[in-house]
Amino acid sequence: MKPIQFESDVKSGVIRIPEQYVGIIPRVVRVTLAPAHETRIISATKSGAGALTSGDFSALKIDTRDWTFDRGDVNERR
């Protein structure tokens, strides 16, 4: 049997299997759980001034015109 993937709400520890799969799923299965949508909620605030916004950040510019790059030096094992 090929693996089947679907999204389902977990209610009181029960995962509902969609009707289209009920007849083809064997009696014993291996279950792997993963969140349907990976989310990371990060809350950050400025010092006493409220939540951060995109306007609080700026791009960093570095002038590299006078830099030299030697691949041999970079890859040299020390």
C-alpha positions in Angstrom: 0.0 0.0 0.0 1.3 3.5 -0.9 1.4 6.0 2.0 -1.6 8.2 2.3 -1.4 11.8 3.4 -4.3 14.0 4.6 -5.0 16.8 7.1 -7.4 16.2 10.0 -8.4 18.0 13.1 -7.5 16.2 16.3 -10.4 16.2 18.7 -10.1 14.6 22.2 -7.2 12.5 20.9 -9.2 11.2 17.9 -8.1 11.7 14.3 -10.9 11.4 11.7 -9.9 9.5 8.5 -11.5 11.0 5.4 -14.2 8.8 3.8 -12.3 8.2 0.6 -9.6 6.3 2.5 -11.8 4.3 5.0 -12.3 1.3 2.7 -8.6 1.0 1.6 -6.8 1.4 4.9 -5.8 -1.9 6.5 -6.8 -2.7 10.1 -3.3 -2.0 11.5 -1.4 1.1 10.4 1.7 3.0 11.4 1.0 6.7 12.2 3.4 9.6 12.1 2.1 13.0 13.2 3.4 16.4 12.1 1.8 19.8 12.3 -0.1 20.7 9.1 1.3 24.2 9.1 4.6 25.0 10.6 4.4 28.2 12.5 6.7 30.0 14.8 5.2 32.8 16.8 7.8 35.3 18.0 6.8 38.2 20.1 9.3 41.1 20.3 8.9 44.6 21.5 11.0 47.7 21.4 12.2 49.0 24.7 8.9 50.4 26.0 7.7 51.5 22.6 5.4 48.6 21.6 5.6 45.8 19.0 8.3 45.7 16.3 7.3 46.5 12.7 9.2 46.1 9.4 10.1 49.8 9.6 12.2 49.1 12.7 14.8 47.2 10.5 17.1 48.5 7.8 19.4 46.8 5.3 23.1 46.6 6.1 25.4 47.9 3.4 29.1 46.9 3.3 31.5 48.3 0.8 33.6 45.4 -0.5 35.3 47.1 -3.4 38.7 47.1 -1.7 38.5 43.6 -0.4 40.6 40.8 -1.9 39.6 37.2 -2.1 41.9 34.3 -2.6 40.1 31.0 -2.9 43.3 29.2 -2.0 43.6 31.1 1.3 40.0 30.4 2.1 40.2 26.7 1.5 43.6 26.2 3.1 43.6 23.7 5.9 45.3 25.0 9.0 
